[in-house]
């Protein structure tokens, strides 16, 4: 056994260097191609606007959204985890690279501001967004999406300026089990009634 000891020690010492060399040779992640992303987004412009600022209250504004969030949603539309017949068809032919490119391009576009429209409910919406509803254990939206609606990359989407109709539709979808790709939002929305959903969605539209 003593004859093999030097060899074993030498092999053990060489192993970390071998691993380091292997790591050095690992290919770096390819940066998204925003020019290709713009080209791939062209068919989406009919619903989401040429620059990602949708003019239709039923379709979300995507300009300025966190690329990580956009990429995740596109993946989940394609896998069926997020159900939407139109979007499933739109993403069917997109490659993983296409999705990353589109997400990166949208993240570079400037989001246009929105406006709250219902003066009678905006105060209720602000209370829910900033403070939640303590007696029903509804957390403040600002805790995850930030006080100004900017969100956090890869975790929580940007909400500020989003169409109130779209936000309300998503909250209702989470509440009613139609949208099932975020357990936290399902649990939060389950405790909101229609009036509260409408109020907080309208307040979100006016966030800057």
Secondary structure as GFF3:
##gff-version 3
##sequence-region A 1 208
A	DSSP	alpha_helix	2	25	.	.	.	ID=ss1
A	DSSP	alpha_helix	34	41	.	.	.	ID=ss2
A	DSSP	three_ten_helix	42	44	.	.	.	ID=ss3
A	DSSP	alpha_helix	45	48	.	.	.	ID=ss4
A	DSSP	alpha_helix	67	79	.	.	.	ID=ss5
A	DSSP	alpha_helix	85	91	.	.	.	ID=ss6
A	DSSP	alpha_helix	96	108	.	.	.	ID=ss7
A	DSSP	alpha_helix	122	131	.	.	.	ID=ss8
A	DSSP	three_ten_helix	134	136	.	.	.	ID=ss9
A	DSSP	alpha_helix	142	145	.	.	.	ID=ss10
A	DSSP	alpha_helix	164	176	.	.	.	ID=ss11
A	DSSP	alpha_helix	183	189	.	.	.	ID=ss12
A	DSSP	alpha_helix	194	205	.	.	.	ID=ss13
###
